[in-house]
Amino acid sequence: MTTTPIALITGGSRGLGRNAAIRLAEGGSDVILTYRGNAAEAQAVVGQIDRLGRRAAALQLDVSDSGSFAAFAQSVRDTLAQVWKREQFNHLVNNAGVGAHAGFAQTTPQQFDEMMNVHLKGPFFLTQALLPLIADGGRILNVSSGLTRFSIPGYAVYATMKGGIEVMTRYLARELGARGIAVNTLAPGAIETDFSGGAVRDNAQLNAFLASQTALGRVGLPDDIGGVVASLLSPANGWITAQRIEASGGMFL
């Protein structure tokens, strides 16, 4: 009997994380998702996964607070024992994030620190704290951004941290290879979500410009990314590691 895989997705209560959680559940995975403040929103996703016939749990986590990670890891350990009668999960998706829009010359130390804590220090030390709970042969998927390849003014500090995540991915892949853990980067392009205040979704001029610069002629939708997450975590793709996979519809080619 094959053991059902369990995926832990940070920021899984909304946007791309929510879509990935649903797509993984549709493909047969159970899910632990994290949320920062909106417990009701997270529980709604848990309910949706339950209706798909899979098991799910939601845990509160602020990825910018690395001092909380030891306690969070214990919460994961307790949840695994209570809900699944297991000691480990299989897949970690470092997805949670917030946006920042400021020119390089206008970026403040406070903005820099926030972006670093959320997008670089957070995933680095959260992954470290969770390593004992990730099963050998599992996967880690770190969400980056198309903005590490192409440059749009106003995103220097955000993209700088995502660049660090891509380097971290390669080091994790090298160091965790002995455990059979594959580690990759997923770099979405412009997506219609509420990220950064919903600018791509709600600003028609920005949406049209980005669509005009995309080979497939439109900006992305959450469904475009959730399916990629599910694919990269599927058994068929276990031989892919240390790679940056961009899912942007061909932006700025």
Secondary structure, DSSP 8 states (H G I E B T S, - for coil): -----EEEETTTTSHHHHHHHHHHHHTT-EEEEEESS-HHHHHHHHHHHHHTT--EEEEE--TT-GGGHHHHHHHHHHHIIIIIS-S-EEEEEE-------B-GGG--HHHHHHHHIIIIIHHHHHHHHHGGGEEEEEEEEEE--GGGTS--TTBHHHHHHHHHHHHHHHHHHHHHGGGT-EEEEEEE-SB-SSGGGGHHHH-HHHHHHHHHTBTTSS-B-HHHHHHHHHHHTSGGGTT--S-EEEESSSBT-
